[in-house]
Amino acid sequence: MAGRSEGQVLERLWKGGRGYALRFRAYGERQYLTLGLESDGWTRRRAKQELDNVMADVRRGLWVPPPRGRKAADERATQTMPTFGEFALRLHEARRGEVSQHTHEYMEWSLSHLIPYFGDWPLDEIDVPAVDEYRRYMVEFSEARRRAIEAENPMRNKHGQVLRPLGASTINKAIDGLQWVLSMAVEYEHIHRNPAMGRRRRLKVTKRAPVHLDSVEQIKTLLEAAGQLDRDCHFHTTDRRPIIATLLFAGLRANELCALNWRDVDLANGRLHIARSKTTAGLREIHLLPILQDDLAMQKARATRTGPDDPVFPTSAGGRRDKDNLRNRILASAVKRANELLEERGAIPLPRGLTPHKLRHTFASILVATGEDPASVMTQLGHTDPKFTLRVYTHIMRRGDGERERLKALVNGERLEERGLDLAAEKEARQ
């Protein structure tokens, strides 16, 4: 790899025959320089000499990159191999409408990380060292984001949002996108093997302790905190409690909750229909626990729009929430308030890293703790593999000192002093 940092001679088959090009780094950027064809007198030895000359000029600061427009024109005139950018974007657009919206958005996210790096690379230039170099680049880029935040001068995207460090699993997801594009390049016979395949191309992901609410006290306090914020005149949102209750007691994914319409809520028969999900198995029916059935009934009673296609949890402007709104505006503030309450009571705070999806984990634990069989848990979560369901989601909740009985009482709407206070205050406010 030391030689790669000094540049590389590339031998290519172009329309006019065999030719040579250079790939190297200069002034912090990757450079690609077309030399010429064998018919013009270029040989590997001559190309190596030119590379040495170019790198010497780079070290002295004398080398001047060719104009990008001319460089692109030279490449289009000589090579038949498509670049990663044009090939990937063409594939992505061709699949629009053929894959789920979730899959389309995931690929769009992957390409937003891949194209700035690999966009002008001919597909057959992307080899195993190039993939490893990209992985290291992403790690360095993530570290730069972290240092910028620590220096109180964070990087931001075009919307002004802070760019946070990328975790190992996130970087691996980008490489998964690269692997898919290159697998299609193999099928189209542009390349002979996929250099992004294999665990060695990915970062090692350290397994973390599961994040979920594992006691009745934590669940009740989070609901209590959400109810307090709903009654706080400083906040525009007044449905934090039913939203968090739906995540806790129905196990919806963030996108499923945001897409939930009133036609999907059958209060009379105690059922919730998930008609829009990222998987076929996700299209399912969930039995409403009594505590959630009451919360949704109250939500419908105070809603101004309850038509079949109206959202159950609209924003203050009447639109649909998205996953970022759900996490940042709904759950984050409720978690903060719940931790304040727990600290006042001398109790253990909620676990770090609590997200809407982690509340889905808690739902699975609730089902197990209240006696649901694995098949029912799997169905209500929208999974197809019971082993995966048990392994990932059924975190055992604490059972000491009648914890199971308290949990059953909670979900059945019994002995809920905090809930009684919440409902009484809301009724009084409406009168």
Summary of the structure (lengths in Angstrom):
residues: 431
radius of gyration: 27.9
end to end distance: 74.0
largest distance: 91.3
contacts: 1237
relative contact order: 0.08
helix: 55%
strand: 10%
